[in-house]
Amino acid sequence: MAAHLFAAIDVGSFELEMGIYESTSRNELREIDHLRHVISLGRDTYHTGKISYHLVDEMCQVLEEFAQVMKSYQVEDYRAYATSAMREAKNSQIILEQIRVRTGIQVQVISNSEQRFLGYKAIAMKEAEFQKIIQKGTAIADVSFGSLQISLFDKDSLVSTQNIQQGILRLRENLSGVWSDRQTVLGIFEDMLDNELYAFKKMYLKDRDIKNLICIGESILYLARDEVAGKRVDRISAADFQKFYEKLIQMPVDQIEDRFGVNQEYAHLLIPAAIIYKQILEMTGAEMLWVPGIRMCDGIAADYAEKQKYLKFTHNFDDDILSASRNMAKRYRCNTSHGQKIENYALQIFDAMKKFHGLGTRERLLLRIASILHDCGKFISLRDSSACAYNIIMATEIIGLSHREREIIANVVRFNHSPFLYYGELQGKGSGLDQNAYLTVAKLTAILRVANSLDRSHKQKLKDVKAVLKENQLILQVNTLEDLALEKGYLKKSGSFFEEVFSVEPLIRQRKQI
């Protein structure tokens, strides 16, 4: 296979990075160059809500240099992603346009869940070690400059992930006024983190035995170095990390600069970074830290290479998204048996209707998630469950999904029971969905409504369901001795919207034999 060159650019809260990667075979991805420039975009955003002109000018100059490097390497393609500093800046759209005009680089702002998923994919590139570690209770601590993400694994499955807005830079900037008194600051840092982590521990760590902590983030690459040789180590016991931490907090800033090879500004951030990792380590009770040594650019490159079929993972990331969704459904007391049936029926209909809906595998995944979560709103209110379900889904991060995808799922779940809003009506309610996303909502809603009709009693009457498309009819062949008057009645009601969307009539054909 010929070599493919690709560039990954990370417009982060504290630095700009670019990696040049070469893919030479289906399962090989190699970084051949790496550029990095420290620029504190997050300081402006977290203080004023906007990124100042002088930082925009500096950023454009650096990105223009990145563009020249890409040209010299003759890269085939690139991806440039911006995270929390740009995501939270009120003037982000103006800045993105300036970058495009001045450098030719198109920067895409990604959601927090997409950002963390890229880090997760970068870890999975180290497949042998990753698969071995997650067989036991494992947590991933992804500590960035803007926030931290804690993800939990149980027996090879991702069960939960939560974002806490106490990143390294944000934490330090919140206390910049008292930074001169280090002992005071350390105590305040720990108190602030304890307050956030206590809620996480109470909600998500009950009865979980965490053995391993996977640590990722730019700062851990500097912290995880051998005391003598200055080389990075990838495994650290909890006891050794505690000893290292106690030494670090006593070091003057100039000694931190020399010890870790960073400038003064970065040196000030390493202590809050170490505090965060220490607090997470103590909260989880993990015995060992694994530092895979990955960066955001590695995740961007891995994601691109996988989508281009240059790289193939043995780990199934869709299963992680579904596992996290099922755990979310469990948290909101959804009927598991009913949800499994609805998911199965919805997929049967989706697959039978391929030539009519024109959707792909990603939309099929969104339908599965909507099926799993379609009753979550009842946890809040039986009377207004649709609106509550919408709010729950929009307020809950599902790792690997963009904000747009989460909004599609939330609307499908909402319109499963409530009246469907047409495009103009939806825009009038403040929706950010474009026409393509709206049509996806309409198609998935039509499918979910029909699927839900087939188990309206929540008694799983139908033993087997097979969806067969015949001209302008969708025949739902069912095998049961039960009375299906309720299901047929609801199908007639939900089927009218299905006909409106697809010009296909759904019908139940019952075989009274087992």
N, C-alpha and C positions, 0 to 999 in steps of 0.2 A: 504494500500500500504506500502511495506517495506521502511525503511529509506535508502536514497542514500547519500553517502558522496563524496564531490567533493572539489578540491582545485583550487583556482584562484590565479595566480601569475602575478603581474604587475612589469615589469622591466622599471621603469620610469626614467625621466631625473634627478631627485633629490632624489629618494628613491626607495627601493625595498619593495614590500608589498606582503603578502600572506593572503588570507582569506580561512578558512575551512567552508564549507557550508553543511547544511543538508536539503534534500528535503524529506518530509514525505507524501505529497499528491500532486495532480496535480497542485494545486494553492498555494503551501506554500514553501517558501525558507527562511531558517534561517541561519545566520552566527553564528557559535559556537566558533570560535577562529580567532584572527587577529594578525599578526606579521608585524613589520615595522622596516626598517633599513635605515637611512639617508645616501645616497652616491651620490655625485654630478657628475654623469656621463656627464650631459649636459655641465658642465663647461669645461671639456676637449674637447668635440665635438664642441661646439660653438667657442672655442678659436683656436684649432689646427686642427680640422677636424677628429681627432682620439681619441680613448679612451686609456689612458696610462696603462702600464702593472700593476702598483700597484693597480689601481682601478679594473682591471680585476681580480686580485688575491683576493682582498677584496670581490668582487661580487661573485666569485665562492665559497668562504668560507661561505658567507651568504646563497647562494642557496643550498649548501650542507646541511646546518642546516635546511633549509626549507624541503629538501627531507627527512631528518630524522623525522621531525614533521609529514609529510604526511604518512610516514611509520607507525608511532606510532598511528595515527588515523585510519589507514587501509583504506585510501581513495580509491574509485573505479577508479577515473580518475582525470586528472588535465588539465588545459590549462595555458601556460605561454606566455605572450605577451610582446613584447618590443615596445616602441614608439619612439618619435623623436630623442632622443640622440643616440640610436642604429641605427635608420633608416638613420641618416645623417652621421654616422661615416664611414670613408673610410675603416676601418679595421673590420667592423661588422661581415663579414663571418668568419674571423679568430677567433673572440671572441665567436661567437655562437658555433663554433666547440669545442673550449676550454671548454665552459660551458657543452656541451653534454658529452665530454669525462670525465671531472673531477667530474661532479655532477649527470650525467644521466638524467638531465632535458633538454628537447627539447624546446627551446625558439623560438617562431615565431615572426618575425617583421611584424607588421600590418601597413597599410596605415593610414594617418590622418583621412580619411573619415570613415574607419572601427573603429578607436579609438573613434571618436565622437559618432558614432552610438551606441557603447556599453554604453557610458554614458547616451545617450538618452533612451536606454532600461532600465537602472537602475532607471531612473526617473519614467518611465512608470510602474515600479513595485508598485509605490504608486498610484495605478490607480484612486481611487476616487478623490483625490486631483488634480492629473494631468489632468484628463478629465474635471474637473470643471474649472481649471485655463485657459486651452487653448481654452475655448469657446470664450474668449475675446482676443484681440490682445496681443500676448505674444512673448517675445524673450528669448532664452536660451543663457546665457553667460557661456561658458565652458572655464575657464581660467586655463591653465596648465603651467608648468615651461618652456616649449619650445615655445608655441604659444597660441593664443586664437581663439575660434570658436564662431561665432554669428549665431544663427539659428532663423528664424522668422516663427511664426504660425499665421494663419488667419482662424478663424472658424473651428477649429479642424484639419486643414491641414497644413503640413509643406510646406512653399512656397519658402524658400531660405535658404541657409547656406553658409557661407564664412569663410575661415581661414585667420588669420592675424598673421604673424610671429613676434609677440611682446609679448612673454610669460614672466612670472615673472623673471626667471633666465636669459633668454636671454637679457631682458631689463636692468636688473641690471649689468650684465657682460659687456654690451656695454658701460656702464658709470662707470666702476669700478675705473677709474683714478680720478674721481672727487667726489667719494662717501663721502669723509670727510665733504664736504660742503653741508649739507642736503637741504637747501633752493634752492641752485643752481640746485641740482639734481631733486628736485620736479618740478621745472619749466621746466627743460629739458624733464623729463618723460612726463609731460602733453603735451608739444609741440610735442613730437614724436608721442604720441598716437592720438592727435588731427589730425595730418597729415594723419594717417592711417584711422581713423574713419570718417573723413570728406568725403572721397571717398565712403565709405560704406553707409553713410547716404544719400548722393546725389543719389546713384544708387538704393538703396533698401528700403529706409524708406519714400520715397515720398508718401503722402496720406495714410500712415499707422498710426493708432492710437494704440500705445503700452501702455497697462495698467499694465502688469505684466512682471517682469524680473525674470526668474528662474536662480539661480546662482549655478554652480557646479564647482568642482575643489578642490584639497586638502587644499589650503589656506583658502577658505571660511569656512571650518569646524572649523578653529581656530578663524577667525574673527567674526563669527556669534555666539557669546556667551553673555549671560546676564552679564551686567556690575557688578552686585553684587554677584550673586550666582555662576558665572562661568559655567552656564549651557547653552547649545546651544539653540538658538531660531530659529524657522523656518520661521517666518514672520517678516519683518522689513519694516517700511515705508521709503520712500525716504528721508523724513525730518530727521528721526532718524538716518539713515545711514550717512547723511551729518554731523550731530552732532558728531557721533562716529568717522568719518574720521578726523574731525578737532582736536579731542582729540588725536587720534593715531599719527598724524604727529608731535605732540609736545613731544611725549614720548621719553626719552632716550632708547637706545637699551636694557640696563639691566632691565628697567621697562617693556619693551615689553616681555622680556624673562619670567619675573615673572608673568605678567598679563595673558599671553597665554600658559604658561607651555611649552616653546620651548627652544631649545639651541640658542646660539648666531648666528650661521650661518643661522638658519631658521628665527630668529627674523629680520635679515636684509632683508628678502624677503617679510615680511608681509606688509611693507609700499608700495613697488611697486605693490603688489597684490591689496591692497586697492585702489590705484590710478586707476588701470585698471577698477575695478568694478565701481568706482565713475564716471569715464569718460563714460563708457557704459550707466550707469544710466542716466546721463545728456543728452547723445546723443539720447537715446530712449524716454526720457520723461516719463518713467514708474513711477507709483505711489507706487508700492509695490514690494519688493524683496521676493521671496520664496526660501528658502534654504532646499532642500529635504534631505540633509545630506548623500549623496551617494559618493562612491569611485569607481575607475576604476574596482577594484576587484568585486564589486557588479554587474557591467555591464557584466563582463566576466561570472560570475556565472549565471546571468539571461539568457544570450544568450545560454549557454550550457544547462541549464535546459529546455529552450523552445525547443531546437533542439532534446533533449532526450524525449520530451513530458512529463516531470515532472511538467512543468509550462505552463500555457496557458494565453496569454494576450487577453484582449478584443480589445485593440487598434491594428489596422492593419498596420504594419510597411511597408509592400510592397506598400500600398497606399501612404505613405509618400514619398517613393522613386519615385513613379510615379508622384506624385504631384510636387515634386521638378523638375523632368524632364520636365513636361508640362510647368512649369514656365520658365524654361530654354529655351524651344522652343518658348515661347511667347516673351522672351527677344530678340531672334534672328529672330523674325518676320516670323516664320514658318506658313504655311497655316494650320490653325486648322482643318477645315472641311476635307481637304485632309488627314492630319495626322491621324485623327480618323478613317477614312475609311481604310487606309493602316494598321493600328493597328488591326482593326477588321478582315480584310481579312487574315493578317498574322497569327492571332491566329486560325482562322478556318483551315488554311492549316497545322499549327503546330499540332493541335489536331488530324486531320485526318491522319497525317503521323507518329504517335507515334511509330508504330512497325518498321518503317524504320530509324528514326533518333536516337532513344534510349536516348533522352534527357529528363531532368526532369523539375520540376517547376521553379527552379532557372534560367535555360536557357530560359524558357518561359518568365520570367520577363525581361531578357536581350533583348529578341526579341521585347517585347513591348516598351522598352526604345529606341531601335534602330529605331523602326517605328515612334515614336514620334519625334525623332531628325534627321530623315533621310535627311531633307532639310535645316538644320541649316546653312550649309556652304554658301548658296546663299546670306546670309546677308553680307558676305565679298566679294564674287566673284561669278558671274553667270558662268564665263568661267571655273573656277577651283574650283567648289563648293565641290567636293569630298575631295580634299586635305585640303581645309579650314575646312570642317566639322570634319575631323579626328583631326586636330589641336585644334579646339574648344573643342571637347569632351575630348581630352587628357589633356587639360589645365584647365578643369573645374571639380572641385570635385562634385560628386553626393553622398550625404551622404548614407552610408550603402553599397556602392560598393567598392570592392578592386581595386587596380591598375590593376590587371589582368583582372577583369571583365570590367573595363572601357576600357581597350585596346581591348578586344573582341568587345565591342559595337562600338568603333571608327573604327575598321577595317570592321565590317559589313556595317556600314554606308558608308565608303569610297568605298568598292567594290560593293555597290548597283549600282553605275554608272560607276566607273572606272574598267579597266581590273583586273581580279582576279590574285593575286600573289600566286604561289604555295609555298610549305613549304620551299624549298631551297632558292627560290627567296626572301621570306619574311625574312628569317634568314639573308640573305645577306644585307638586308636593315636595320639591327640592331634590329629586333623585338625580344622581350624577351619571346614570347609565346612558350610554349611547344607543343608537337604533339597533345595532347588532346584538348588544347585550340584552336589550329589551325583548328582541325576538327570541333569544335563547330562553329568557324568563317565561315567555308565553308558551313555547314548545314544551319545556320541562314541567310547567304548571299543568298543562293539559294531560301529560303522561302521568304525573303524580296523582291528579284527581281521579283518573280512571283506576289506577293501581289501588288507591285508598278505598275506592268503592267496593273492590273485591274482598275486602276484609272489614267492612263497615261495622260488623257486629263485634269485632275484636276476638272472635272465637276460632279463627283459622279453620273455617269450614271446608275450604278448598284444598284437597290433598295434592292435586297436580293442576298446573295451569300452563297452557301452551298458547302462545299468541301467533296467529297465522293471518297474513295479509292476503285478501282476495279482492282484487279490483279496488272498489271504494269502501270496503268493509274490513274491519279488524275483528276477526273471529277469536274470541277468548274461549278456548276449549278447556272445560273444567271437569273434574272427575270427583263426584261426591253424591251421597245419598241425602244430604241436608236440603232443607227448604231454602231457596235462594231469593225469596221474594224481596227481602230487605236489600240485598246486593244489587238485584236487577233494578229496583226502584232508584237507588242512588246512582247506578250507572247511567240510567236514562237522564238524570239531572246533570251529572258531570260530563256525560257524553256529548251534550250540546256544545260545550266549549271546545271539546276535542275535535268535533266536526268543523267548528268555526276556524280552528287553527290549521287543520290538516285536510279538510274536505274528505274525511274518512269517518265512517260510522262504527263505533265499537259495539259489539254484541257478545253476549254470553251464550255459549252453546254447552248445555249440560248433559253429561253422560251419567246416568244413575247406576253406576256400578263401580266396584272397587277392584 
